[in-house]
Amino acid sequence: MLLIPAIDLKDGSCVRLRQGDMNQATVFSEDPAKMALHWLEQGARRLHLVDLNGAFAGKPVNEAAVKNILQTVRDFASDHDMDEIPVQLGGGIRDLDTIERYLDHGLSYIIVGTAAVKNPGFLQDACGAFPGQIIVGLDARDGRVATDGWSKLSRHDVIELGKKYEEYGVEAIIYTDIGRDGMMAGVNIDATVRLARAVKIPVIASGGVHDIRDVEALCAVQKEGIEGVICGRSIYEGTLDLAQAQVRADELSEQ
């Protein structure tokens, strides 16, 4: 079970939102690259970036901050004689040119969210053009998929869309329960497992992680196809120690 720190970018700073509300942002660092280095030093094996402004604008806004983070990751890996540390990014990615530019910057994975729902042809084209590098973000409340920075609920069912995206060739699905995100109310294990059982590609859990018990609960269902969990407010506010939690997850994965 991979614990993936989230670095959410708003106006060039690292923030956390409550339930996707841009008006409820807590600034944790004005230097996102420094925050990325902190999580790498804590043992993070992958980073999850979100361009929050981009998600609402429908185009990249925090690209400079993303490039700074990628340089920091490269320097860290080089200094520690490590292999490449994957970095994934979502938020405002709506065309193939943007994907190509971001991959050229050094990102390992691109996350397509709203555009996947509104323009499935684009997602299909992206999977064909960049095989193995496209992750789809499914954000849902009560089984219905949300779009546009979670501001709109669609009529689409999570399971149905997950199966369709699998056919397109996406690498993985990030499933976020938006009713829990930023609330530290616990991961929606049941909904995450339902999706993981319905598809053969890996599912990454997101939303609601509070403490080590959430990590242990996810490890218990890891074999259903859940390969990782994105950690946000819990690691910033200290209810979850990233380094200790990853060690515990590794222990449970070996059992």
WOKALIN-V939484 format. One record per residue. N is the residue number from 1. RES is the residue in three letters. PSI is psi in whole degrees, -180 to 180 (NA if undefined). OMEGA is omega as a letter, one per 40 degrees, with the letter a starting at -180 (NA if undefined). D_CENTER is the distance of its C-alpha to the mean C-alpha in whole Angstrom. Layout:
BEGIN
N/RES/PSI/OMEGA/D_CENTER
N/RES/PSI/OMEGA/D_CENTER
END
This chain:
BEGIN
1/MET/118/a/14
2/LEU/126/i/12
3/LEU/120/a/11
4/ILE/108/i/8
5/PRO/139/i/8
6/ALA/134/i/7
7/ILE/103/a/9
8/ASP/125/a/10
9/LEU/124/i/13
10/LYS/121/i/16
11/ASP/37/i/19
12/GLY/-2/i/18
13/SER/164/i/17
14/CYS/120/a/15
15/VAL/171/i/14
16/ARG/140/i/13
17/LEU/162/i/14
18/ARG/118/i/16
19/GLN/37/i/15
20/GLY/11/a/13
21/ASP/112/a/17
22/MET/-20/i/17
23/ASN/-7/i/21
24/GLN/62/a/19
25/ALA/131/i/18
26/THR/122/i/18
27/VAL/121/i/19
28/PHE/-23/i/18
29/SER/140/i/19
30/GLU/4/i/20
31/ASP/83/a/20
32/PRO/-33/i/16
33/ALA/-38/i/17
34/LYS/-37/i/19
35/MET/-40/i/16
36/ALA/-44/i/14
37/LEU/-40/i/18
38/HIS/-46/a/18
39/TRP/-33/i/15
40/LEU/-40/i/16
41/GLU/-24/i/19
42/GLN/0/i/18
43/GLY/11/i/17
44/ALA/136/a/14
45/ARG/-4/i/13
46/ARG/152/i/10
47/LEU/146/a/8
48/HIS/114/a/5
49/LEU/143/i/7
50/VAL/125/i/7
51/ASP/93/a/11
52/LEU/-43/i/12
53/ASN/-41/i/16
54/GLY/-38/a/15
55/ALA/-36/a/13
56/PHE/-32/a/17
57/ALA/-22/a/19
58/GLY/18/i/18
59/LYS/157/a/18
60/PRO/137/i/16
61/VAL/-36/a/18
62/ASN/37/a/16
63/GLU/-36/i/17
64/ALA/-43/i/19
65/ALA/-39/i/17
66/VAL/-45/a/14
67/LYS/-39/i/17
68/ASN/-41/i/19
69/ILE/-45/a/16
70/LEU/-38/i/16
71/GLN/-40/i/20
72/THR/-42/i/19
73/VAL/-43/i/17
74/ARG/-44/a/20
75/ASP/-41/a/22
76/PHE/-47/a/21
77/ALA/-41/i/21
78/SER/-45/a/24
79/ASP/-30/a/26
80/HIS/12/i/25
81/ASP/46/a/26
82/MET/159/i/22
83/ASP/173/i/21
84/GLU/135/i/18
85/ILE/117/a/15
86/PRO/141/i/12
87/VAL/131/i/10
88/GLN/149/a/7
89/LEU/138/i/7
90/GLY/166/i/7
91/GLY/101/i/10
92/GLY/18/a/14
93/ILE/110/a/14
94/ARG/-2/a/17
95/ASP/162/a/19
96/LEU/-34/i/20
97/ASP/-41/i/21
98/THR/-43/i/18
99/ILE/-49/a/16
100/GLU/-42/a/19
101/ARG/-44/a/19
102/TYR/-39/i/16
103/LEU/-37/i/16
104/ASP/-30/i/20
105/HIS/-23/i/18
106/GLY/6/i/17
107/LEU/147/i/13
108/SER/-37/a/13
109/TYR/145/i/10
110/ILE/133/a/10
111/ILE/123/i/8
112/VAL/126/a/10
113/GLY/-91/a/10
114/THR/-43/a/14
115/ALA/-29/i/16
116/ALA/-37/a/15
117/VAL/-44/a/17
118/LYS/-28/a/20
119/ASN/73/a/20
120/PRO/-26/i/20
121/GLY/-37/i/22
122/PHE/-44/i/20
123/LEU/-43/i/17
124/GLN/-45/i/20
125/ASP/-41/a/21
126/ALA/-42/i/18
127/CYS/-36/i/18
128/GLY/-38/a/21
129/ALA/-31/a/21
130/PHE/66/a/18
131/PRO/138/i/18
132/GLY/0/a/16
133/GLN/3/a/13
134/ILE/122/i/12
135/ILE/142/i/9
136/VAL/138/i/9
137/GLY/118/i/8
138/LEU/111/a/10
139/ASP/126/a/11
140/ALA/156/i/14
141/ARG/125/a/17
142/ASP/39/i/20
143/GLY/-5/i/19
144/ARG/138/a/19
145/VAL/136/i/16
146/ALA/152/i/15
147/THR/178/i/15
148/ASP/57/a/16
149/GLY/32/i/14
150/TRP/10/a/14
151/SER/-15/a/18
152/LYS/135/i/19
153/LEU/129/i/20
154/SER/179/i/20
155/ARG/2/a/23
156/HIS/140/i/21
157/ASP/136/a/20
158/VAL/-47/a/17
159/ILE/-46/a/18
160/GLU/-45/i/20
161/LEU/-39/i/18
162/GLY/-43/i/16
163/LYS/-41/i/19
164/LYS/-44/a/20
165/TYR/-34/i/17
166/GLU/-41/i/17
167/GLU/-33/i/21
168/TYR/-26/i/19
169/GLY/24/i/18
170/VAL/152/a/14
171/GLU/-37/a/13
172/ALA/169/i/11
173/ILE/129/i/9
174/ILE/118/a/6
175/TYR/119/a/9
176/THR/126/i/9
177/ASP/104/a/12
178/ILE/-15/i/13
179/GLY/-18/a/16
180/ARG/-17/a/15
181/ASP/131/i/12
182/GLY/0/a/13
183/MET/-13/a/16
184/MET/42/a/16
185/ALA/8/a/18
186/GLY/146/a/17
187/VAL/144/i/14
188/ASN/84/a/16
189/ILE/-46/a/17
190/ASP/-47/a/19
191/ALA/-37/a/17
192/THR/-43/i/14
193/VAL/-40/i/17
194/ARG/-44/i/19
195/LEU/-45/a/16
196/ALA/-36/i/16
197/ARG/-26/a/20
198/ALA/-17/a/20
199/VAL/163/i/18
200/LYS/-16/i/19
201/ILE/159/a/15
202/PRO/147/i/13
203/VAL/135/i/11
204/ILE/124/a/8
205/ALA/151/i/8
206/SER/142/i/7
207/GLY/116/i/10
208/GLY/-4/a/13
209/VAL/130/a/13
210/HIS/-50/a/16
211/ASP/-169/a/18
212/ILE/-27/i/19
213/ARG/-33/i/20
214/ASP/-39/i/17
215/VAL/-44/a/16
216/GLU/-39/i/19
217/ALA/-38/i/19
218/LEU/-39/i/16
219/CYS/-33/a/18
220/ALA/-23/a/21
221/VAL/15/a/19
222/GLN/-37/a/17
223/LYS/-11/i/20
224/GLU/-11/i/19
225/GLY/18/i/16
226/ILE/111/a/13
227/GLU/-12/a/12
228/GLY/172/i/10
229/VAL/136/i/8
230/ILE/129/a/6
231/CYS/130/a/9
232/GLY/-102/a/10
233/ARG/-35/a/13
234/SER/-42/a/15
235/ILE/-22/i/15
236/TYR/-34/a/16
237/GLU/-6/i/19
238/GLY/10/i/19
239/THR/-16/i/19
240/LEU/126/i/17
241/ASP/113/a/19
242/LEU/-49/a/16
243/ALA/-48/a/18
244/GLN/-40/a/21
245/ALA/-38/i/18
246/GLN/-38/i/17
247/VAL/-45/i/20
248/ARG/-42/i/21
249/ALA/-41/i/18
250/ASP/-42/i/20
251/GLU/-47/a/23
252/LEU/-34/a/22
253/SER/-27/a/21
254/GLU/-15/a/24
255/GLN/NA/NA/26
END
